[in-house]
Each structure stands twice: as C-alpha cells, then as structure tokens.
C-alpha cells in the first residue's frame, strides 16, 4: 500500500529534531551542573572553615637551664612533698631524667609542665577535668574530683615524658599547678606566689617567668640561667665560647705563671 511504503516525513522530522534537542539539552545540563559543582567546591572551604579556638594564655611558666641541673631530683622530692606530704619521685609533677651513659649536656633532661598556649590536655579531656583556671592566672590544672582516670590527657600530651603525671595511688591524672594547691606548704603559690621546685633547687636551674616562652619543642623553655661564675667553671654553650677568666688571661700573657720559689 502507498501509505506503508512512503516514510512519514513529519515523524522523521520530529525524530531528527528530538535527537538534536536531546544532545543540546544534555550538553547544557552537563555544563550547568559542572558550573554549579565548581562554584560549590570553591565556596565550601570558605563557609566550612571553623574559626580557630583561642585559649587565654597562662600568666606563669617554668623555664629551666638543663646545663645547670645536677640531676639531684631535689625539685621532684619537694614537689611531691608539698602536694602529698611525702617524698615520692613517682608522684612528682616535674620530671628529671638522667642518662648514666650520656655526655654533658645531653645527660640530663628536665621536664616541667609547659602551660601550653594551646593545651592538648584541656582540649581533649572528655569530662572537663583538665581546665583553665581563669580565676588564678589561667593556670592549666586538673580537677581530681572530676577526673575519671581515662588517661586521655597523658596520651594526648605531645611531650616526652608526658607533662601530665599519673598518680598511681588514686588512679587519676595530675599536673603542675604552679603550686597553687599545696596542702603541705605554708607558702602562697600560683602566679603571684612561690613554686617549690624553684625555691628548693640548689643550683637555681629553674625560674618562674610571666612571658610565654617559644612553643617550638622545648627550645623556648630550656634557657640560659648562668652568669660569669658558671662560665668560668667551663659551663659554656659550646666549645667555641671562651670563659671570661680564660679570655682575660689570654689578654694578659703570663698572668697564671707559677710564682718563683722563695730563696732559702
């Protein structure tokens, strides 16, 4: 039949138009989708970036001179004594490590709490036991009543040894409070008082300061607390430094020549 042999021109035109329309429409959709995705990806970081949390800086810090430290552990014994009424190195909140086979100045490592500007112990404590005491100079402390003994603060402290110390007698964490709470010491502690380690150190190798030290590792806390007397004993930074007494003798030839024997 003639109707079955002749193609339907109108249907063919519609079919041809539909394919073009599909391709054009599909390309436009892909382009718009890509544009939206790119715009969203560019805008996401700006809207999703949270503002960094700032913590009030402590008004007190302990710095030290590891080259002056004799490793006598007097500071450790004083710390445990004023806090717990007993001399126990395991309970001390300041740690002194000695390497019997090490060489000066790497044979002694001093490790008091840093009172970090961004304190990991405070940030990660799940119950708020580690906190910033804003009423007492922003000291980073641990409330023993709230502590559940999970040791999260020990695990999160990046320093070695951990500046948070485990109290094995009560199974809770403790840390330096700059002697703010010392039941066995009749001295005022905290940022406006005294610290047992500073007062007891026979070498005067620990000092209380109010300016935040450099937070890079321990370099900002291990400072030079020596004077010329220490330099004259040879406690210099390195072998290129000449002690003052030796330098003066070099300027005065024969200053240390032995005296001639007296005539008999």
C-alpha positions in Angstrom: 0.0 0.0 0.0 1.2 3.5 -0.8 0.8 4.6 2.8 3.1 1.8 4.0 5.9 2.4 1.5 6.3 6.2 1.9 8.1 7.3 5.0 6.3 9.6 7.3 8.2 12.9 6.7 6.6 14.6 9.7 7.6 11.8 12.1 11.1 11.8 10.7 11.4 15.5 11.2 10.2 15.1 14.8 12.6 12.3 15.4 15.6 14.2 13.9 14.7 17.3 16.0 14.4 15.2 19.2 17.9 13.9 18.9 19.4 17.3 18.4 17.3 18.7 21.1 18.4 15.9 23.4 22.1 16.4 22.7 21.9 20.2 23.0 19.8 19.9 26.2 22.1 17.3 27.7 25.2 19.4 27.0 23.7 22.4 28.6 22.7 20.4 31.7 26.2 19.0 32.0 27.7 22.5 31.6 25.4 23.9 34.2 26.0 21.0 36.6 29.8 21.4 36.3 29.4 25.2 36.9 27.3 24.6 40.0 29.8 21.9 41.3 32.8 24.2 40.7 31.1 27.1 42.4 30.0 24.9 45.4 33.5 23.4 45.7 35.1 26.9 45.7 32.6 28.3 48.2 32.7 25.2 50.5 36.1 25.8 52.2 35.2 29.4 53.0 32.0 28.6 54.6 33.1 25.3 56.3 36.4 26.5 57.8 35.8 27.0 61.5 37.4 29.9 63.4 40.4 28.6 65.4 39.7 28.4 69.1 41.9 30.7 71.2 42.7 30.0 74.8 43.7 32.6 77.4 47.4 32.4 77.9 48.7 31.4 81.3 50.2 34.2 83.4 53.0 32.0 84.6 55.6 29.5 83.2 58.6 27.5 84.4 61.8 27.8 82.4 65.0 25.9 83.2 68.7 25.6 82.4 69.5 21.9 81.8 73.2 22.7 81.8 73.0 23.9 85.4 70.9 20.9 86.5 72.9 18.5 88.7 70.2 15.8 88.5 69.8 15.7 92.2 66.0 15.4 92.0 65.5 17.8 94.9 62.8 19.6 92.9 61.0 16.3 92.4 61.0 15.5 96.1 59.9 19.0 97.0 57.0 18.8 94.5 55.6 15.6 95.9 56.2 16.7 99.5 54.2 20.0 99.2 51.4 18.3 97.3 51.1 15.0 99.0 53.1 15.2 102.3 55.6 12.6 101.2 58.8 12.5 99.2 58.0 10.2 96.3 59.6 10.6 92.9 56.7 8.8 91.2 54.3 11.5 92.4 56.3 14.5 91.4 54.8 16.8 88.8 58.2 17.8 87.5 60.3 15.1 85.9 64.1 14.9 85.8 65.6 12.2 83.5 69.2 11.1 83.7 71.3 9.1 81.2 74.1 7.5 83.1 75.9 6.8 79.8 75.2 10.2 78.3 77.7 13.0 77.9 77.2 16.6 79.0 75.0 18.4 78.3 72.7 15.6 77.0 72.9 13.5 80.1 70.1 15.3 81.9 66.6 16.2 80.7 64.3 18.5 82.7 60.6 18.2 82.1 58.3 20.6 83.9 54.8 21.3 82.6 54.8 23.8 79.7 51.5 25.5 80.5 50.9 25.3 76.7 49.3 28.2 74.9 47.1 25.6 73.1 46.8 22.9 75.8 46.1 19.4 74.5 45.2 18.1 77.9 42.4 20.7 78.2 41.2 20.3 74.6 40.9 16.5 74.7 39.7 15.8 78.3 36.3 14.2 77.8 34.8 15.3 81.1 36.4 18.7 81.6 38.6 17.7 84.5 41.6 19.4 82.7 40.7 23.0 82.7 42.0 26.6 82.5 41.7 28.3 85.9 40.8 31.8 84.8 40.4 32.9 88.4 44.0 32.1 89.2 46.1 33.4 86.3 44.8 30.9 83.6 46.8 28.1 85.0 46.2 24.8 83.3 45.0 22.4 86.0 43.4 19.0 86.6 40.4 18.7 88.9 40.9 15.4 90.7 37.3 15.2 91.7 36.2 15.2 88.0 39.0 13.0 86.7 37.7 9.6 85.7 41.2 8.1 85.1 40.8 7.5 81.4 44.4 8.7 80.7 43.4 10.7 77.7 45.4 13.7 78.8 48.5 11.5 79.1 48.0 10.1 75.6 47.4 13.5 74.0 50.4 15.3 75.6 53.0 15.5 72.8 55.9 15.9 75.1 58.2 13.1 76.4 57.9 12.3 79.2 54.2 13.4 79.5 53.8 16.6 81.4 50.6 15.1 82.8 51.6 12.7 85.6 49.7 9.5 86.6 49.0 9.3 90.3 49.1 5.5 91.0 47.7 5.9 94.5 44.4 7.4 93.4 44.5 6.2 89.8 44.0 9.7 88.4 46.0 12.2 86.4 47.7 15.2 87.9 49.8 18.0 86.5 51.8 21.1 87.7 49.6 23.8 89.1 52.5 26.2 89.8 52.0 25.2 93.5 48.5 26.9 93.6 47.2 24.0 95.7 49.8 22.8 98.2 48.2 21.5 101.4 51.6 20.7 103.0 53.3 24.0 102.4 52.7 27.2 104.2 53.5 29.4 101.3 51.3 31.1 98.7 51.7 29.6 95.3 50.4 30.3 91.9 51.3 33.1 89.5 51.6 35.6 92.4 53.4 33.2 94.8 56.2 30.8 95.1 56.9 27.4 93.5 58.5 24.6 95.5 60.8 23.5 92.7 62.1 27.0 92.1 62.7 27.6 95.8 64.3 24.2 96.5 66.7 23.8 93.5 70.2 24.1 94.9 71.6 25.0 91.5 69.0 27.7 90.8 68.3 25.9 87.5 64.5 26.6 87.5 62.9 30.0 87.2 59.4 31.4 87.2 58.5 33.8 84.4 55.4 35.6 83.2 56.2 35.8 79.5 55.1 32.9 77.3 58.2 31.0 76.1 58.6 29.9 72.4 56.3 27.0 71.9 58.6 25.2 69.4 59.5 21.9 71.1 61.5 22.6 74.3 63.9 25.2 73.0 61.9 28.1 74.4 61.9 26.6 77.9 65.5 25.5 78.1 67.1 28.8 78.7 70.5 30.2 79.9 70.3 31.0 83.6 74.1 31.0 84.1 76.3 34.0 85.0 80.1 34.6 84.5 80.9 32.4 87.5 79.4 29.4 85.7 81.2 30.3 82.5 84.5 30.4 84.4 83.8 26.8 85.5 83.5 25.8 81.9 79.7 25.6 81.6 79.6 27.2 78.2 77.1 26.8 75.3 79.7 25.1 73.1 83.4 24.7 72.7 83.8 27.9 70.7 82.9 30.0 73.7 85.8 31.1 75.9 85.1 31.6 79.6 85.7 35.2 80.8 88.5 34.3 83.1 90.3 32.4 80.4 89.8 35.2 77.9 91.3 37.8 80.3 94.3 35.5 80.9 94.8 35.4 77.1 94.9 39.2 77.1 97.5 39.2 79.9 100.3 36.9 79.0 101.9 35.3 81.9 99.0 36.1 84.3 98.9 32.5 85.5 102.6 31.7 85.6 103.7 30.0 88.8 105.4 32.2 91.3 109.1 31.7 91.7 110.3 29.8 94.7 111.4 31.9 97.7 115.1 31.9 98.3 116.1 30.0 101.4 
